[in-house]
Amino acid sequence: MLFEPLTLDGRKRSAAYHATRLSTLRGRLAKKLDQVDHAADRVEQAAAVLVEATRQPDTDVTIAPSVVLMHLEASQTLGL
C-alpha cells in the first residue's frame, strides 16, 4: 500500500499505516499457525509410530532383568 505524502494531518497517515501493519501481522500469524498445525500433525504421526513400535507382543515372554553390581569409591563417578 502506498501512503500519501506527509501532510500536517499525521493522524490519517498514522491510521493507514497502523491498519496496513495490523493486516500484515495478521497474515503472518495465520501463516505461523498453519505451520504449527502442520508440525503438530507430524508429531502426532511420529508418536503413533513410536507407540506401535514399542507395543508389547501378545505372547507372554518373561525377561529377567539383569543385575549389575558396582562399587564406587567416594572420588569416582559414573561418567554420565
Contacts in CASP RR format, 6 or more apart in sequence:
PFRMAT RR
TARGET T0000
AUTHOR 0000-0000-0000
METHOD contacts of the structure
MODEL  1
MLFEPLTLDGRKRSAAYHATRLSTLRGRLAKKLDQVDHAADRVEQAAAVL
VEATRQPDTDVTIAPSVVLMHLEASQTLGL
1 16 0 8 1.000
1 20 0 8 1.000
3 13 0 8 1.000
3 16 0 8 1.000
3 17 0 8 1.000
4 12 0 8 1.000
4 13 0 8 1.000
4 16 0 8 1.000
6 13 0 8 1.000
7 13 0 8 1.000
72 78 0 8 1.000
END
